[in-house]
Amino acid sequence: MKCLVTGVTGYIGGRLVPYLLDRGHSVKVLCRDAERLQGRRWIEEVEVCEADVLKPETLDGIMQDIDVAYYLIHSMSGNENADFHERDMKAAQNFGEEAKKQHVKRIIYLGGLGSDEDHLSKHLKSRQQTGQTLRESGVPVTEFRAAIVVGSGSKSFEMIRYLTDRVPIMICPRWVYSKVQPIAIRNVLQYLVTAIEKPETENEIIEIGGKDVMTYAEMMKTYARVNGLKRILMPVPVLTPQLSSYWVHWMTPIPASLAKPLIEGLKNDVIVQNDKAKKLFPEIEPFGYEKAVRLAIRRIDTQDVETTWNDALLSSKGDERPVVLESKQGLNIERRMRTVEADPEKVFKVFTSLGGEKGWLAFEWAWKLRGILDRMVGGVGFRRGRRSPEDLRVGDALDFWRVEAIKESKLLRLRAEMKVPGKAWLEFQAVPVNDKETQLIQTAYFEPKGLFGLIYWYGLYPIHSLIFSSMIDHIAREVVNNSGHE
C-alpha cells in the first residue's frame, strides 16, 4: 500500500518508516523541514514532502493516492495557559478534512491510554479528543491507545533510566505507585504496521499494553536490578506534579515543561481494560517489561538508537528559538542560532579562524583563566594555539580543543581536552537558508560523568551562557563586517 507517515521527525514516526518499508509498502513522509531528515538510513527510499498541519493550504495534494495515513502528531507543554489543545484539535481537523477530500482510505492514530471516568489529565484528554476529531472527518480511523512506551530514546524510558542511574535514594511521590501497563516500542510498531493488513480494525479504538501491569516504582526497581544497581525508594505523601517535574528536570534530560504533563498523566492507573487487541492481533505476543528494558539497554550500549523523544520539536508550533537547552542520549546540549546575511563559505571561514592568536572573540580573559586552572590540575592548558592561522584539519590542536570533524563550508566540531568531569564538544555549523542568508548554529555538548558532572554543568551554566551568547554574536558580526568589505 501507499502510506503517508506524519510526525516522522519524532520518536514513533521515525521508527515506523523502516518497518513499513520492510513490509514492502510505498512510503511518503510529511514534515515541516526536510533538512531535519538528513542522515536517516531510509531517506533515499521514501518520498519527502514539506507541509504544516496547522496551515491547511500546505496540505493540498499531499495525500493524493494515499491508502493509509499515519497521524503521529501531538504537542507537549507544561504551561497551563498554553494553547496546545487548540493546536492539537485544529491540526487534526485540518488533516482529517484534507484526507477526506483526497479520498484517503484510512487514518491510523496512536493516542493515550486512560478511562474518561478517571478525570484524565489535560494532555491525555487532548490525545483522546484528537482521535475523535479525526473520526469526525468521515475517514475510517483505527485508534491505538498506549500508556508508557519502553524503548531506547523514549521519553518515559529515559526518565526511568536517568532517575535510577543517578539517584541512589529516590523520593517517591504518590504517582510513582500508580498502576501502568508499559509496552515495548517493538510491539507498538508491530500493531501499527499489522493494522494495515486487517480491514476489521477500521473504526476501532484498540487499547494496547505489554504483558505486565506494574507501578512506576516497580519499573524503576526492575531497571535497577537488570543493571546491577541497588536503589532505595522513599515514599512521601505529597509532591505535586509541578515539584515532581522540577525534580525530574534536574535529575534527568527531560525538561520540566515536558516532565509535568507526563507526570500528570500518571496520577491515574492506565491499564488495558479489554482484550480487543488480543482478538484482533492474535499473532502479536506483547513483551514483558524486563525484556523490553533489556532490549532498550542493548540498543543504547551498542549506540544503535535510531530516534529519540527529543528529535521532535517541543511543540507543533515549530518556533525557532535563539537558545535551545536540551538533553539527549546522556548529552546536555546548549544550542544557539543566528541568521546572517552571507553565504555559508563566509560563515565557515570566520568560525574556523577562531583560537590561537586571534582568540575566541568574547571574554578572552575567561578563556585564559580556564586554561590556567586546567594547567593547575594537570591539564593541557590554553597555550597550545593552532597549527595555522587560516587552515584547520582533523586532529589539529586548537588551544585546549582538538579538531574532531570538519566539513568544508558546513561544519567544525571541537572536542575538549581540558580536565572536565565528563566529555565536552563545541560545534559550529553553517546552514544555507536561501540565496542570501545562512543560519549560524553554535552548539555546546557535555556528557557528564556522575553527579559531579551534573553539578559542573548546571553550576557553570550562567557563565557559559554569557560567554557563548557573546561569542556567537561576535562571530555573526564579523561575518557581516567581512561581507561588507568585499
Summary of the structure (lengths in Angstrom):
residues: 486
radius of gyration: 24.2
end to end distance: 54.7
largest distance: 72.3
contacts: 1608
relative contact order: 0.10
helix: 41%
strand: 22%
